[in-house]
Amino acid sequence: MRRRRPLMRAAMVGGGAYVAGKHVANNQAEAASQEQRIADLEAQQAAAAPQAAPPPPAPVAAAPAAPAGDDLTSQLMDLKNLMDQGVLSPEEFQQAKAKLLGS
């Protein structure tokens, strides 16, 4: 009886390792086949893309003309916001403001 137990233990360990190895191999094969299917689908989409050209963009309607005072005010407010955010220095703000008010 003593001899059988080590043999049974070795058989159980070996069998468990075999099953685990097969499980890993099946998962790897499944992942590889899935990657292959994805690559095939991407190739099909890339081949079909030139045939189905997207429709041309719709023409953009012109915005209604705003009064000149509102436009100047909005531009000055935009410049002030840029200065507050640190994009423009105070000198650059003054130059841009003078340019807007002078023109």
Secondary structure, DSSP 8 states (H G I E B T S, - for coil): -TTHHHHHHHHHHHHHHHHHHHHHHHHHHHHHHHHHHHHHHHHHHHHHTTTS---------------HHHHHHHHHHHHHHHHHHTSS-HHHHHHHHHHHHH-
